[in-house]
Amino acid sequence: MDSKKLLEVVVKAADDKKALDIVALDMSEVTFVADYFVIMEAMNSRQLDAIADNIAEAAELAGAKAAGHIEGDAKTGWVLIDLGDIVVSVFGHDERGHFNLEKLWSDAPMVDISGFMAE
C-alpha cells in the first residue's frame, strides 16, 4: 500500500472516533524518517485510547504493521503510532500544546485531508 492511501486510512480511522484538529504534514522533503506526520488530539483519555486503537486496527487491516510500534498511552497524554511511512501522534489537549509538533516541523507543508473526513 502506498503512503497516500495509508494516510487516507489513518485519517478516516481518526475521524471515525471524532479526533479533533487532525493535521497531516508532508515530510518527504524535510526528513527521511517518514512521508507523513499525522497529528491530532482527543477530548479525554478514554477517547485518546479509542482513537489510537482504531488507527492501529484500521492500518493493520489495510496491510500496515502497527503492532509493536506503538508508544505511550492515555496516562502519558500522547500515543505515537509508527506505521513506517506515516508517524501518527494522538495527543491530549495540553500535551499537544506543550510539544507543538506543527511548529517544530513548520518547514513541512500541510496536506489537504478534508476529502478523507466525514462532513
N, C-alpha and C positions, 0 to 999 in steps of 0.2 A: 504494500500500500504506500502510495506517495505521501509526503508530508502534508500537502494541501488537503488531501482527503481526510487524513488523520486529524488535522486541525478542525475540520468540519465536525467530525465525530466528537471531539473533545468539547467544542463549543456547544453543540446540541445537548450533550450529556450534562454539562454545567447548567445550561438554560432550563433543562427539564426539572432540575432541582432548585430553580429560582436563584441561582447565583447572581450577585449584584456586580454592576460595573465591570463586565468582562472586557478585557483588553488583550489583543494579540499583537505582539511585536515581531516584525520580520528581522531575524537575527542573522540572516545568511551573509550579509555584507559587513557585519560587525564582529562576529566571532565564529569560530569553527565548532563551538560547543553544541549548538542546535540550530535548526532552521527557524523555529518559532519559540518564543516565550509567551505563555498564556497566563494572565494574572486576573484574579477575581477575588471577591470577598463574600463572606457569609454573614447572616444576621446574628447567628449564635453558634455555640459549639456543636449542637446536635445537627444543624444544617451543614456545618463545615465537614463533619464526618460523612454525611449523606452525599454531599457534592463530590468529595474525593472518592468515595466508594463507587458512585455511579460512573465517574470518569474512568476509573481503573477497569471496571467491568465492561463498559462500552468499548474501550480501547482493546481489551483482550478479545472480546467478541469479534472485533474488526481485524484481528490478527496481530495487534501490537502487544508486546510483552511488558506489562507494568509490574507484575509480581516480582517482589524483591527489590524494586526500585522506588519504593515509597518511603519517605522520611517524614517524621513528625506526626502529630495527631491534634485533636481538638484542644487538648490540655496545653499544648505549646502555642496554639493560635495560628499555626502555619503548617500546612501539609504540602510537601513537594513531591510531585509525581514525575519521574524521569521516563519518558517514552522514547528515548533515543533522539529522534529529530525534533521532538517537542518536549519542552520542560514546562510543567504546569505548577503554578503556585496558587493555593487556595488559602486565603488569609481571613482572620478575624479583622474587624474594622480597625482597631487600634494598631495591630501588628502591621497591617498594610501601610498605614500612615507612617509608622516608625521606619520600616525598611525602604519604602518609596522606590521600588524597583523601576517604575516608569521613569523616574528622574535619573536613576543610576544608568539606565540603558537608553537615555534620551536620543542617542545617535541612531537608534533603530527606528525605522518608520513603522507607524501603526498600520495594521491590516484591517480592511473593512470586512467585518464579520457579521454585519447586520443581516445579510441574507441567510445566515445559518440559524438565526434565532426566531422563535415564535413571536408573533406580534402581540 
